[in-house]
Amino acid sequence: MSQVNLQRVKILTEQIKFETSQPMTDWDLVQHLLDELMENHQQYKSYALSNNLIPYHSPVSKIAS
């Protein structure tokens, strides 16, 4: 579920950027997208914290020397 929430956060963020860059912005749509963004953010953050993960950070792979 966390990957789904993280992907939705990324998609919604891009969609909000696009919608707000338009000359005729539909602010009701933007509000709906923001509400959905916050819901997915909270779910992802909750999952990350309960699994001792740092929210929105990818694991760093170590390079063998």
Z-matrix of the N, CA and C atoms (Angstrom, degrees):
N
C 1 1.461
C 2 1.514 1 110.97
N 3 1.307 2 118.22 1 -34.81
C 4 1.466 3 119.97 2 -176.29
C 5 1.521 4 112.12 3 -62.77
N 6 1.334 5 117.28 4 -38.80
C 7 1.459 6 119.72 5 179.26
C 8 1.525 7 110.92 6 -66.20
N 9 1.317 8 116.44 7 -35.80
C 10 1.466 9 120.67 8 177.33
C 11 1.526 10 109.44 9 -63.93
N 12 1.340 11 116.67 10 -45.88
C 13 1.467 12 120.24 11 179.27
C 14 1.521 13 111.11 12 -63.41
N 15 1.325 14 116.99 13 -43.09
C 16 1.459 15 120.95 14 179.86
C 17 1.523 16 110.73 15 -62.67
N 18 1.320 17 117.25 16 -43.31
C 19 1.467 18 120.97 17 178.88
C 20 1.526 19 110.57 18 -64.02
N 21 1.338 20 117.05 19 -41.54
C 22 1.473 21 120.36 20 178.33
C 23 1.523 22 110.96 21 -62.98
N 24 1.338 23 117.41 22 -40.10
C 25 1.466 24 121.08 23 178.20
C 26 1.523 25 109.53 24 -59.17
N 27 1.320 26 116.93 25 -45.42
C 28 1.469 27 120.97 26 -179.61
C 29 1.528 28 111.23 27 -63.72
N 30 1.324 29 116.45 28 -45.97
C 31 1.468 30 120.94 29 -179.34
C 32 1.527 31 110.91 30 -64.52
N 33 1.322 32 116.77 31 -45.97
C 34 1.463 33 120.61 32 -179.19
C 35 1.523 34 111.59 33 -64.01
N 36 1.321 35 117.14 34 -38.09
C 37 1.464 36 120.63 35 178.04
C 38 1.524 37 110.28 36 -61.11
N 39 1.324 38 116.83 37 -45.62
C 40 1.466 39 120.67 38 178.77
C 41 1.527 40 110.99 39 -65.37
N 42 1.314 41 117.12 40 -40.10
C 43 1.464 42 120.89 41 179.93
C 44 1.531 43 110.79 42 -65.07
N 45 1.321 44 117.20 43 -40.42
C 46 1.469 45 120.98 44 178.14
C 47 1.523 46 110.20 45 -64.68
N 48 1.329 47 116.96 46 -42.79
C 49 1.470 48 120.37 47 176.99
C 50 1.525 49 110.35 48 -58.60
N 51 1.333 50 116.10 49 -45.27
C 52 1.458 51 120.19 50 -179.95
C 53 1.527 52 111.21 51 -63.60
N 54 1.323 53 116.49 52 -49.52
C 55 1.467 54 120.54 53 -177.18
C 56 1.528 55 112.02 54 -60.40
N 57 1.308 56 117.33 55 -40.68
C 58 1.466 57 119.94 56 -177.40
C 59 1.523 58 112.94 57 -78.45
N 60 1.323 59 117.66 58 -9.47
C 61 1.467 60 120.09 59 177.15
C 62 1.531 61 111.73 60 -89.92
N 63 1.320 62 116.98 61 -7.06
C 64 1.461 63 121.50 62 -178.78
C 65 1.529 64 110.65 63 -81.28
N 66 1.346 65 116.18 64 146.06
C 67 1.476 66 118.65 65 179.87
C 68 1.540 67 113.06 66 -62.80
N 69 1.318 68 116.92 67 -34.41
C 70 1.470 69 120.44 68 -179.66
C 71 1.526 70 108.99 69 -110.49
N 72 1.311 71 116.19 70 72.24
C 73 1.460 72 121.49 71 -176.78
C 74 1.524 73 110.89 72 -69.37
N 75 1.311 74 115.52 73 132.03
C 76 1.465 75 121.93 74 174.45
C 77 1.527 76 106.99 75 -89.45
N 78 1.337 77 116.25 76 96.84
C 79 1.460 78 120.79 77 -173.55
C 80 1.523 79 113.05 78 -69.47
N 81 1.322 80 117.20 79 -24.88
C 82 1.465 81 119.70 80 174.70
C 83 1.534 82 110.08 81 -67.18
N 84 1.326 83 115.61 82 -40.74
C 85 1.461 84 120.10 83 176.66
C 86 1.525 85 110.40 84 -64.99
N 87 1.318 86 117.14 85 -43.52
C 88 1.467 87 121.13 86 179.11
C 89 1.527 88 110.04 87 -60.41
N 90 1.317 89 117.65 88 -42.59
C 91 1.465 90 120.58 89 178.46
C 92 1.524 91 110.94 90 -62.56
N 93 1.319 92 116.25 91 -41.95
C 94 1.468 93 120.46 92 177.68
C 95 1.534 94 110.44 93 -61.64
N 96 1.331 95 116.77 94 -43.83
C 97 1.466 96 121.29 95 178.88
C 98 1.525 97 111.25 96 -63.73
N 99 1.326 98 116.67 97 -40.11
C 100 1.469 99 120.68 98 177.98
C 101 1.529 100 111.33 99 -64.13
N 102 1.322 101 116.52 100 -41.37
C 103 1.468 102 120.43 101 177.85
C 104 1.529 103 110.57 102 -61.28
N 105 1.324 104 115.57 103 -44.73
C 106 1.463 105 120.30 104 179.22
C 107 1.532 106 110.92 105 -66.32
N 108 1.323 107 116.36 106 -38.75
C 109 1.464 108 121.33 107 177.14
C 110 1.525 109 110.66 108 -59.55
N 111 1.322 110 116.91 109 -47.35
C 112 1.465 111 120.48 110 -178.65
C 113 1.530 112 111.51 111 -64.62
N 114 1.313 113 116.88 112 -38.34
C 115 1.467 114 120.49 113 178.45
C 116 1.531 115 110.54 114 -62.61
N 117 1.333 116 116.81 115 -46.61
C 118 1.460 117 120.85 116 179.30
C 119 1.522 118 111.65 117 -67.77
N 120 1.315 119 116.92 118 -37.00
C 121 1.465 120 120.83 119 177.44
C 122 1.526 121 110.36 120 -61.70
N 123 1.329 122 117.06 121 -46.66
C 124 1.465 123 121.03 122 -179.12
C 125 1.532 124 111.26 123 -62.75
N 126 1.324 125 116.49 124 -41.42
C 127 1.463 126 120.05 125 179.52
C 128 1.524 127 110.67 126 -65.62
N 129 1.336 128 116.84 127 -43.73
C 130 1.463 129 120.26 128 179.36
C 131 1.525 130 110.87 129 -65.66
N 132 1.332 131 116.59 130 -44.40
C 133 1.466 132 120.86 131 -179.56
C 134 1.529 133 110.47 132 -61.72
N 135 1.312 134 116.89 133 -42.73
C 136 1.460 135 121.81 134 179.31
C 137 1.529 136 110.39 135 -60.92
N 138 1.329 137 116.44 136 -45.17
C 139 1.465 138 120.94 137 178.62
C 140 1.527 139 110.36 138 -62.61
N 141 1.323 140 116.86 139 -47.19
C 142 1.466 141 121.15 140 -177.45
C 143 1.524 142 111.06 141 -60.83
N 144 1.309 143 117.27 142 -45.48
C 145 1.461 144 120.55 143 -178.67
C 146 1.527 145 112.15 144 -67.60
N 147 1.320 146 117.22 145 -37.10
C 148 1.467 147 119.97 146 179.89
C 149 1.526 148 112.07 147 -71.36
N 150 1.335 149 116.90 148 -17.84
C 151 1.464 150 121.33 149 179.12
C 152 1.524 151 112.34 150 -110.30
N 153 1.326 152 115.97 151 19.10
C 154 1.466 153 122.30 152 178.56
C 155 1.526 154 113.13 153 54.59
N 156 1.319 155 116.16 154 39.51
C 157 1.459 156 121.83 155 176.72
C 158 1.518 157 108.77 156 -104.87
N 159 1.312 158 116.18 157 155.21
C 160 1.459 159 120.26 158 173.97
C 161 1.528 160 106.49 159 -90.80
N 162 1.341 161 118.34 160 116.83
C 163 1.468 162 120.08 161 -177.71
C 164 1.527 163 112.60 162 -56.40
N 165 1.329 164 115.66 163 136.31
C 166 1.461 165 125.44 164 174.57
C 167 1.523 166 114.41 165 67.98
N 168 1.322 167 118.86 166 16.83
C 169 1.460 168 121.31 167 175.49
C 170 1.521 169 109.21 168 -115.65
N 171 1.318 170 115.20 169 132.13
C 172 1.455 171 120.22 170 175.70
C 173 1.515 172 109.09 171 -80.39
N 174 1.300 173 117.36 172 147.99
C 175 1.462 174 118.67 173 175.72
C 176 1.526 175 109.80 174 -62.63
N 177 1.294 176 116.28 175 140.30
C 178 1.460 177 120.99 176 -179.79
C 179 1.518 178 108.04 177 -91.68
N 180 1.328 179 115.11 178 126.87
C 181 1.463 180 117.80 179 177.58
C 182 1.519 181 109.23 180 -88.25
N 183 1.307 182 115.36 181 141.57
C 184 1.459 183 120.43 182 -179.50
C 185 1.525 184 109.10 183 -88.16
N 186 1.308 185 115.47 184 136.72
C 187 1.459 186 121.18 185 178.36
C 188 1.525 187 107.83 186 -93.05
N 189 1.323 188 115.57 187 125.46
C 190 1.471 189 119.50 188 179.70
C 191 1.518 190 109.58 189 -70.37
N 192 1.321 191 116.04 190 134.25
C 193 1.465 192 118.80 191 -179.74
C 194 1.504 193 111.63 192 -103.78
